[in-house]
Amino acid sequence: MRQIPRIVVAGTQSGCGKTTLASGLMAALTARGLAVQPFKVGPDFIDPTHHSAICGRTSRNLDPFMMGETGVRETFLRACGGADIAIVEGVMGLYDGLDGTDTASTAHVAKILDAPVLLAVDAKGASRSVHATVRGFAGFDPEVRVAGVVFNRVGSPRHRALIEATQSLPVYGWVPRRDDLVVASRHLGLAMAAETGALAGLGPVVEEFCDVPGILDLARTAPLLLAPAETPDRSEAGVRVGIANDAAFCFYYQDNLDRLVRAGADLVFFSPMTDRLPDVDLLYLGGGYPELHAAALSASRCRGDVRRAVDDGMPVYAECGGLIYLTERLETDEGNCPMVGVLPAAAAMTSRIQGLGYVEARVVGGAPVLAPGSAFRGHEFHYSRLDSAPDARFALELLRGRGIDGARDGLTVQNTIGQYTHAYFTEGLTGSLVRAAVAYRRT
């Protein structure tokens, strides 16, 4: 059993201030000298980059749909080693889950972790009525311990007094509106942490307007958790996996990278925009923003390196932005840019979302880097479409999700697969990738 002080920062809905509160609380506690382990509920890639920058510890996703309840607990416990407190930022509204259910909601994660919930409530445009909202959230699911509230966008001392006249839950903060601390957004969400440090500036705001010692005490009321099973010893596969890692390719679940390492892979990070392809046995191209860097990707000598590696039989696994990079060309508002050209398709950016939501995929064949008949889960979120050649081969059948054509995903050529799905790696998927790398190395 382990005692891990922890708290889930939830909201009544998107845009109510939970990111402000969670990020500010992380910054305030880190400034106090505490080791803060951050987490994000759901499949989002962007918020965790801000958490990691603030806390100096890698933020992890907690998603029961992709990971399962056991996976959520194991990731949480392993990541909390050496931490003084864990802060979990929720997603959407507290009770918003898959298909209108509790599954994969912030409430679901709070129950898995047996953690108290601090509820962020937007007080703009209301006074006493906010307590009806608070009491409704606190009583909706008796298994969820909504233990306190922070009111956001409080307009004035008079506004606060009107709210204070009625009591609901203990109040841990009164945060005024701060238009000077806004993070820029783009089509996939907030700007990445490397592009802005605005959220780190919320620490002094939380220190000034929230009861930080009280929130710490609340986190310490979380009960003991069972310790995770022993992590298996690292395998000695002796392979090198190239990880595209720059402003164009930056969407990776840390658990996926950790699984590759445990399976015996040495990770080699590089930039397809500025570097040559390193000496590796498998290439992993994650998602990101290739559309914002299309000219640089097209001009880089790495593009030809990747094409020759694919022709040579190197296993390549690509997701979303990585998929686009492997196509023949990418059409943006600035024009057409040649891409690697190994997958028989052309990509085009659109003004509307083309795919958003959870994915369930099954391998139906044609991709040596994945085991036929295996299955995995993940998430997709893209504003691009692919026009594939009539004879294009697909390796994935989708039980849920849109993928490339509404029913299929995973364009495949030789030992390469490119898919819109951001997969959460299973042990089986990880093992398939590493075995493909071993086989290539031996040749």
Secondary structure, DSSP 8 states (H G I E B T S, - for coil): -B---EEEEEESSTTSSHHHHHHHHHHHHHHTT--EEEEEESS-SHHHHHHHHHHSS--EEE-HHHHHHHHHHHHHHHHTTT-SEEEEE--SSTT--GGGSSTTSHHHHHHHHT--EEEEEE-TT-STTHHHHHHHHHHH-TTS-EEEEEEEEE--HHHHHHHHTS--S-EEEEEE--TTS---EETTEE--GGG--GGGGGHHHHHHHB-HHHHHHHHTTS--B-------------EEEEEE-SSSEEE--HHHHHHHHHTTEEEEEE-TTTS---S-SEEEE-EE-GGGSHHHHHHSTHHHHHHHHHHTT--EEEETHHHHHHSSEEEETTEEEE----SSEEEEE-SS-SEEEEEEEEE-SS-TTS-TT-EEEEEEEESEEEEE-TT--EEEEEEES-TTTSSEEEEEETTEEEES-EEE--HHHHHHHHHHHHHHHH-
